[in-house]
């Protein structure tokens, strides 16, 4: 039984004289447990790829270090003891160009309590990651021939590898014409380019990084 345990004994000699003594033995056979939490409620992405983790043990432990962490999907930094002898914090920076989630776990026995009991294994909830930059998969137009006086407008469609936000007409590099009618939704944007009057300069459309 954990805690202080009394052991009593009666000692007698040959003359039948006796005395009683008590020995107190303290027992601790409870292994420390650990809870792993992080500060990122959403998805770790390029604007904020660093996730701060906290490991909270059920009691004071010694010997716990960054080497006791199992981490995939990112790199560990800033490992330190937190507020109290049973708390530790560290950062994990999500791998760039990845959608692999961050996984953090602790093996059993990496830390011990003052009685020498090793900790039980623990793991954190999977942290979603998206640091994969969207790419332009295609830029197409509806003009099979040459834009001319009779038909100087060309409709363009830009397709991205995934849904994007914030893409606007000002993000286009266009020469040889004027942009109008820009619209964007999800992974697609469309607009019209009217060829310059009295010109043989080809229309060129690019989307810079």
C-alpha positions in Angstrom: 0.0 0.0 0.0 1.4 3.4 -0.9 2.2 5.7 2.0 3.5 5.1 5.5 3.0 1.5 6.7 3.5 0.5 10.4 5.3 -2.8 11.1 5.0 -3.8 14.8 7.0 -6.6 16.6 7.1 -8.0 20.1 10.6 -9.0 21.3 11.1 -11.4 24.3 14.2 -12.7 26.0 14.8 -15.9 28.0 13.4 -14.3 31.2 10.1 -13.6 29.4 10.8 -9.9 29.5 9.4 -8.3 26.3 9.2 -5.0 24.5 7.3 -3.8 21.5 8.7 -1.7 18.7 7.3 -0.2 15.5 9.1 0.4 12.2 7.6 2.8 9.7 8.2 1.8 6.1 7.2 4.2 3.4 5.9 2.7 0.1 5.5 4.3 -3.3 4.8 1.9 -6.2 2.7 4.3 -8.3 4.2 5.2 -11.7 4.1 8.8 -12.8 1.7 9.6 -15.6 2.0 12.3 -18.2 -0.5 14.5 -20.1 0.6 16.2 -23.4 -1.2 19.3 -24.6 -0.5 21.9 -27.2 -1.5 25.6 -27.9 -2.7 25.1 -31.5 -6.4 24.6 -31.9 -6.4 24.7 -35.7 -3.9 23.7 -38.4 -0.3 24.5 -38.1 0.4 26.4 -41.4 3.0 28.8 -42.9 1.8 31.9 -41.0 2.2 30.0 -37.7 4.1 26.7 -38.1 5.4 26.6 -34.5 3.3 24.6 -32.0 4.1 24.9 -28.2 3.7 21.7 -26.2 3.3 21.2 -22.5 4.0 17.9 -20.7 2.4 17.7 -17.3 3.5 14.8 -15.0 1.3 13.6 -12.2 4.2 14.1 -9.7 7.7 15.4 -9.6 10.1 13.5 -11.9 13.8 13.7 -12.7 15.8 12.7 -15.8 13.2 13.9 -18.4 14.8 15.5 -21.4 14.2 16.3 -25.1 15.7 12.9 -25.9 12.8 11.2 -24.3 10.4 12.7 -26.9 9.2 10.8 -30.0 8.3 13.5 -32.6 7.3 13.1 -36.2 6.1 15.8 -38.6 8.4 18.6 -37.2 11.5 19.5 -35.3 11.9 20.1 -31.5 13.4 23.3 -30.0 13.3 25.3 -26.8 12.9 22.3 -24.4 12.7 23.6 -20.8 11.3 22.9 -17.4 8.1 24.8 -17.0 6.3 26.2 -13.9 6.8 23.5 -11.3 9.0 20.4 -11.1 6.5 18.2 -12.9 5.9 20.4 -16.0 8.0 20.7 -19.2 7.5 22.7 -22.4 9.0 22.6 -25.9 8.2 23.9 -29.4 7.7 21.8 -32.5 8.1 23.5 -35.9 6.1 21.8 -38.6 8.0 20.5 -41.5 7.9 22.9 -44.4 6.0 21.9 -47.6 4.1 19.1 -45.8 0.7 17.9 -44.7 2.1 15.3 -42.4 0.6 15.8 -39.0 2.7 16.4 -35.9 2.8 13.4 -33.6 4.3 13.5 -30.1 4.7 10.7 -27.6 6.7 9.7 -24.6 8.0 6.2 -24.0 7.7 4.5 -20.7 10.6 4.9 -18.2 12.1 8.1 -19.6 11.7 9.9 -16.3 11.5 8.6 -12.7 9.9 9.9 -9.5 11.9 10.3 -6.3 11.1 6.7 -5.4 12.6 5.5 -8.7 9.3 4.6 -10.4 9.5 5.1 -14.2 6.7 7.0 -16.0 4.0 5.4 -18.0 3.9 5.9 -21.8 1.9 8.9 -23.1 0.9 10.4 -26.4 -0.7 13.7 -27.6 -3.6 14.2 -30.0 -2.5 14.4 -33.6 -1.8 18.1 -34.7 -3.0 18.9 -38.2 -0.4 20.5 -40.5 -0.6 22.3 -43.9 2.6 24.0 -44.9 2.3 22.9 -48.5 2.3 25.9 -50.8 -0.4 25.9 -53.4 0.8 25.8 -57.0 -0.6 27.0 -60.3 -1.5 23.9 -62.2 -2.7 25.6 -65.4 -3.5 28.9 -67.1 -5.8 28.4 -70.1 -7.7 30.7 -72.5 -10.7 30.3 -74.8 -9.0 31.8 -77.9 -7.9 29.1 -80.3 -6.8 31.6 -83.0 -5.6 35.2 -82.9 -7.2 37.9 -81.0 -8.2 40.6 -83.5 -10.3 43.7 -84.1 -13.4 41.6 -84.5 -12.8 39.6 -81.3 -10.1 41.3 -79.1 -11.2 39.7 -75.8 -9.7 36.5 -74.4 -11.1 34.8 -71.3 -8.5 33.2 -69.0 -8.8 30.6 -66.3 -6.2 30.0 -63.6 -6.3 26.7 -61.7 -4.5 26.1 -58.4 -3.6 22.8 -56.8 -5.9 23.6 -53.9 -8.4 26.2 -52.7 -6.8 29.6 -52.1 -7.8 32.9 -50.6 -6.6 36.4 -51.2 -5.9 36.0 -54.9 -6.8 39.1 -56.9 -6.3 40.8 -60.3 -3.3 42.7 -58.8 -1.5 39.4 -58.4 -1.5 38.9 -62.2 1.3 39.9 -64.5 -0.3 40.8 -67.9 1.2 42.3 -71.0 -0.4 43.0 -74.3 -3.8 43.7 -72.9 -6.1 45.0 -70.1 -7.7 42.8 -67.4 -11.4 43.0 -66.5 -14.1 40.9 -65.0 -11.8 39.2 -62.5 -13.4 36.6 -60.1 -12.0 33.9 -57.9 -13.5 31.0 -55.9 -11.9 28.0 -54.4 -9.1 26.7 -56.6 -10.2 28.6 -59.7 -9.9 32.2 -60.9 -11.2 33.7 -64.2 -10.8 37.0 -66.0 -10.9 38.6 -69.4 -8.0 40.3 -71.2 -8.8 42.8 -73.9 -5.9 43.0 -76.4 -4.3 46.4 -76.9 -5.6 48.3 -79.9 -3.4 48.7 -82.9 -1.0 46.1 -81.6 0.7 42.9 -82.6 2.2 42.3 -79.1 1.0 38.9 -77.9 -0.9 38.7 -74.6 1.2 37.1 -71.9 -0.3 36.1 -68.5 1.8 34.9 -65.6 1.1 34.4 -61.8 4.3 35.1 -59.8 5.0 33.2 -56.5 
